[in-house]
Amino acid sequence: QVQLVESGGGLVQAGGSLRLSCAASGRTFSSYAMGWFRQAPGKEREFVASLRWSDSSTYYAHSAKGRFTISRDNAKNTVYLQMNSLKPEDTAVYYCAVRPPGGTDFGSWGQGTQVTVSS
């Protein structure tokens, strides 16, 4: 069973940076895609970025392009989300999830990590 544990959230001022981590276990993830999502208060969860484990292909939401970078560490089975130039509108709970090979949906959600950006 896939387990995902997010960490690295916190309080940061606008313009600052944070790096989120998602430690994955329970599977060999070489054929999976890993994704970061976020949910702000009163809003639906939205896609932020994803990475295909096999070749490190990456995809970003428009709001994340140029500011966020998703990456992986094979040895640690960990995916990162480097967030720079943070804005108050980036405030949300950030979740990671996996999409199995051939699948269309992400799942096995972690517990989330809170990111708060003050103005």
Sequence and secondary structure as in RCSB ss.txt:
>XXXX:A:sequence
QVQLVESGGGLVQAGGSLRLSCAASGRTFSSYAMGWFRQAPGKEREFVASLRWSDSSTYYAHSAKGRFTISRDNA
KNTVYLQMNSLKPEDTAVYYCAVRPPGGTDFGSWGQGTQVTVSS
>XXXX:A:secstr
  EEEEE  EEEETT  EEEEEEEESS  TT EEEEEEE TTS  EEEEEEETTT  EEE TTTTTTEEEEEETT
TTEEEEEE S  GGG EEEEEEEE TT SS BS    EEEEEE 
